[in-house]
Amino acid sequence: MWHPFFSDLHNFVLKEKGSANVTKTIKTKQEVHMQNASRWLLAGVLGTSTTVSQAATLEERMAAFEARASAAEKRAAVAEQQTQALARELQQLKLSTPVAQPAAPTSASTVAASSQPALDDRVAKLEARQQSMDKPGSAGHLTDGFSFKGYARSGLLINDGLGGGRGGPYTTPAGSVGGAVGRLGNEDDTYMRFDLSKEIYAQNGTRSKFTVSIADGVESYNDWTATESSLNVRQVFTELDHIAAFKGNSVFENATLWAGKRFDRDNFDIHWLDSDVVFLAGTGGGIYDVQMNKDWRSNYSLIGRNYGDFSEGGVDADVESYILTSNQFFDNGQWQWMFNAIGAKKNDVGTRTNRAGFAPADSGLHTMLANHQKDFFGREGFFKTALLYGQGLGAQVKDIGADGELIDDARAVRLAMYGETPIAPGWRIGPSLLAEQSKDRYVKGDDYRWLTLNMRLANEINSNFEMAYELSWQTMDLDPKGYLQRNAVDGNFWKFTVAPTFKPDMGDLLTRPELRVFASLMNWSSDLDRYSTTGNFGKTDFNSGGVWQFGIQMETWF
């Protein structure tokens, strides 16, 4: 088949007969592309071979291959004839074009000379187009630049009275201020999120990538939950990378520009607690991977969030916050320093108060120092540590700038540590620690202190089955000073889960999908039942003294 490139080139030559030098240049480029034609034809032979049904015998398969080879030879012969015809036509054009004689410049020669750069530009664009077609993810790729990623979990949770189970990583009183516990055998919802992306290469090599992320979560076990779902578009943004204008610039050559609504690319989390270590999200724009030197790269962004519309009495109080972020990575990404400045000037406008009657903050600061180890203290695995601090609107140290209830005096410090490693043949362990102290959050004088220790353990029985275990313990001392009618409590919580698990193949603790059944036993100090009348603790079917819960769950991501 006649390749589109040769059609473009043929039309181009016929249009520009007046320039002998241009014809010579194009002929040289045409010869190069004739050489590439045979490689494309060979790739076509190999690609089409996969579509033939498998023959029942060796002789039939050999006959089928010979037939394909014969057909390919015929196609190659036709293509060769076409390229030879084009070469002859170009040669005739060259011979028929008179050689320009030295003379005073005329209007025609001036036009011909001025057209030379334009013709060269057209040739360059045609070459760039061919190169972009050869890039992964282009139209020539099977996916045509399209990708599909996702996460989902869904399961059934039953208590020991054969009623609906209660749970979730944030079910304890400390969960009201971010204190998560182990999630294994402790989830009763269906949640899914999928990301659809499309990549396109421009003729100059610049790549654009559009992503949309859709999520939904429900706690109903019914198959039709339209009236209860929280279907939402969580992300919609576009990125530009391999930017042609940045080529040769050592600082920006590998940079990525983006704009839209998104999660920050470098967020990270403790999966076993379903808790982000840091989560930056909103609508705005920024740049990733500014290469300051070989051991230092930087990200910068400006993101906006909304706290709500508190307008009344003619006062415009549609409150928005803005987060200016600097994220620095050193030593090949092993060390990370993040700094965020947060502003929401209308957050305390007029008579606006938080739910405790205090004027909320209109600004805040947040910072994080993190270490990302690619091993587990010299062993196989990984280990991460992060220390976070925030004040004012930055005192919600996990979800940056997301809490508009915080007051100016709010202060918080959080420590996160987690990792994974094999400890014996067929055994893997994933320890984690998450702790926080905060004060003056919503009410002057309030004080929240909690610490969670969690251990996920897995034993491979065979290539498709493992026994998973999780032990989670949390201690807390909470004094909300009456915020949301919550009471001061002090106590501990623990949970132990056993989960026989099926999966397609063994791997680390983050290999998915998994199909699991489980049994969980949990208990806590009786004082914790008094914390709130709206929480799970203290309910007639969910109070201290020991609670068994059972269930079945799937979890997957790709």
C-alpha positions, 0 to 999 in steps of 0.5 A, spaced: 500 500 500 502 507 498 504 510 504 501 517 506 508 519 507 510 518 499 503 521 497 505 527 501 512 527 498 509 526 491 504 532 491 510 536 494 515 535 489 510 536 483 508 543 487 515 545 487 518 544 480 521 551 480 527 549 485 532 544 483 536 544 489 529 543 493 528 537 488 535 534 490 534 535 497 527 531 497 530 526 493 535 524 498 530 524 503 525 520 499 531 515 498 531 514 506 524 513 507 524 508 501 529 504 505 524 505 511 518 502 507 521 495 507 522 495 515 514 497 515 512 492 511 516 487 515 513 489 521 506 489 518 508 481 516 509 480 523 503 484 526 498 480 521 501 473 523 498 474 530 491 474 527 491 467 523 487 462 527 492 456 530 493 451 525 491 444 527 497 440 525 505 443 523 503 442 516 497 446 516 501 452 520 507 451 515 502 452 509 499 458 512 505 461 513 508 460 506 501 463 504 502 469 508 510 470 506 507 469 498 502 475 500 507 479 503 512 478 497 507 481 492 505 487 497 513 488 497 514 488 490 508 493 489 511 497 494 518 497 490 515 498 484 511 505 486 517 507 490 521 506 483 516 510 479 517 516 484 524 516 484 524 516 476 519 521 476 523 525 481 529 524 476 525 527 470 523 533 474 531 534 476 533 533 468 527 538 466 528 543 471 533 549 467 539 550 471 539 558 474 544 562 471 547 568 474 544 574 473 541 580 477 535 578 481 528 578 478 522 578 482 521 570 480 528 569 483 527 573 489 520 569 490 524 562 489 529 564 494 525 566 499 521 560 498 527 555 500 526 556 508 519 555 507 520 548 503 525 546 508 520 547 514 515 543 510 520 537 509 522 538 517 515 537 519 513 531 515 519 528 518 517 530 525 510 527 523 513 520 521 517 520 528 511 522 532 508 516 528 513 511 531 513 513 538 510 509 543 502 511 545 501 514 538 496 512 533 500 506 531 500 503 538 495 498 539 492 502 545 492 509 540 495 513 546 489 510 551 490 508 558 485 505 563 487 505 570 483 503 577 482 502 584 476 498 587 474 495 593 467 491 595 465 487 601 460 485 606 461 486 613 457 482 618 457 483 626 456 477 631 449 478 632 448 477 624 446 485 623 450 490 619 457 491 621 460 497 623 467 499 621 472 503 617 479 505 618 476 512 621 471 509 626 475 510 633 474 517 636 481 519 634 478 518 627 475 524 627 481 528 627 485 523 622 487 517 627 486 511 622 487 504 624 488 498 620 483 497 614 483 489 613 476 486 615 474 493 617 471 496 611 463 495 609 463 499 603 463 499 596 468 504 593 471 505 586 475 510 582 477 509 575 482 514 570 481 514 563 487 518 559 489 519 552 496 521 550 497 525 543 504 527 540 504 533 536 509 533 530 514 537 534 515 531 539 511 534 544 506 530 548 499 532 551 496 527 556 488 528 558 486 525 564 479 524 567 478 520 574 471 518 576 469 515 583 463 513 587 462 510 594 456 507 597 455 503 603 449 499 601 449 492 599 444 493 593 445 492 586 442 499 584 444 505 589 443 511 584 439 515 590 445 513 595 451 514 591 456 519 591 458 519 583 463 524 582 469 527 577 475 527 582 480 529 576 480 532 570 486 535 567 491 536 562 499 535 562 504 537 557 511 534 557 517 532 552 516 540 550 519 541 544 521 549 546 525 546 552 529 541 548 537 543 550 535 547 556 538 542 562 533 546 567 526 545 563 528 539 558 524 534 563 519 538 566 511 537 565 506 542 565 499 541 568 493 545 569 486 543 571 483 539 577 487 533 580 491 530 586 498 532 586 502 527 583 507 526 589 502 524 594 503 518 598 499 514 603 499 508 608 495 503 604 494 498 610 491 504 614 487 507 608 491 514 610 495 519 606 501 521 609 500 527 605 494 529 600 494 535 596 488 536 591 484 541 588 484 546 581 489 550 579 496 548 575 503 547 576 510 544 573 513 538 575 521 536 575 524 542 574 531 540 574 535 544 578 542 540 578 543 532 577 541 531 585 535 536 585 529 537 582 523 541 584 515 542 583 511 548 584 503 549 583 498 554 585 491 550 587 485 553 589 479 549 594 472 551 596 470 552 603 463 554 602 458 559 601 457 563 607 454 569 604 448 573 608 446 580 609 449 582 603 456 580 605 459 576 599 462 570 603 463 565 598 470 562 601 476 560 597 482 558 599 489 558 595 495 553 596 502 555 593 506 549 593 514 548 593 516 541 593 523 539 593 526 532 592 534 531 593 539 525 592 535 522 586 528 523 590 530 520 597 529 526 601 523 530 600 522 537 603 515 540 601 512 547 603 505 550 603 503 557 604 495 557 604 490 563 604 483 564 604 482 572 606 474 571 606 474 565 611 473 570 617 469 575 613 463 579 617 460 574 622 463 568 619 465 563 625 466 555 625 461 551 628 464 552 635 463 560 634 470 562 633 473 566 627 476 561 623 483 562 620 484 566 614 491 563 612 496 558 614 503 554 613 504 547 612 511 543 611 513 536 611 520 533 611 520 526 608 525 520 607 523 515 601 528 509 602 528 504 596 530 498 601 528 496 608 534 498 612 538 494 607 533 488 606 529 487 600 523 492 601 522 499 602 521 504 608 518 511 608 518 516 614 515 523 614 515 529 619 509 534 618 507 540 621 502 545 620 499 552 623 492 556 622 489 553 616 495 548 615 494 544 621 490 539 617 497 536 616 494 530 611 489 534 607 493 540 605 488 546 606 482 542 606 479 544 613 476 551 613 474 550 621 481 551 623 482 557 627 489 562 627 492 558 633 491 551 631 498 547 631 499 540 629 505 535 628 504 528 625 509 523 624 508 517 619 513 511 618 511 505 614 514 499 610 515 492 607 520 487 607 520 479 607 522 476 614 522 468 612 521 464 606 513 465 604 512 471 609 512 478 609 511 484 614 508 491 613 509 495 619 506 502 620 506 508 625 502 514 625 501 519 630 499 526 631 498 531 637 494 538 635 491 543 639 487 549 639 484 546 632 477 548 633 476 551 640 482 555 644 484 550 649 482 543 645 487 538 645 488 531 641 493 526 642 493 519 638 498 514 636 497 508 631 501 502 631 499 497 625 502 490 623 500 487 616 503 480 615 502 475 610 504 467 609 504 464 602 501 457 602 501 456 595 501 460 588 494 462 589 493 462 596 495 466 602 493 467 610 493 474 611 493 477 618 493 484 621 494 487 628 492 494 630 493 498 636 491 505 638 491 510 644 488 516 644 487 522 649 482 527 646 479 533 649 475 537 644 472 542 649 465 541 647 466 542 639 460 538 636 458 536 643 464 531 643 466 529 650 473 528 653 476 521 653 482 517 654 483 510 652 485 504 647 483 500 641 485 494 638 483 489 633 486 483 630 484 480 623 485 473 620 483 473 612 484 467 608 486 470 601 486 468 594 490 472 588 492 470 581 499 470 583 504 471 589 508 478 590 509 483 595 503 485 600 501 490 595 500 485 589 492 485 587 487 483 586 485 479 592 479 475 594 478 474 601 474 472 607 475 474 614 474 474 621 476 480 626 475 481 633 476 488 636 475 491 643 476 498 646 476 502 653 469 503 655 471 511 656 471 511 649 464 510 648 462 517 651 466 521 646 460 522 641 453 520 640 453 521 633 459 516 632 459 508 632 462 507 639 457 507 644 451 504 640 448 498 643 451 493 638 458 496 638 460 498 645 466 496 649 467 489 651 469 485 645 466 485 638 466 480 632 465 481 625 466 477 619 465 478 612 468 477 605 471 482 600 475 484 594 480 489 592 484 490 586 488 496 582 491 496 576 
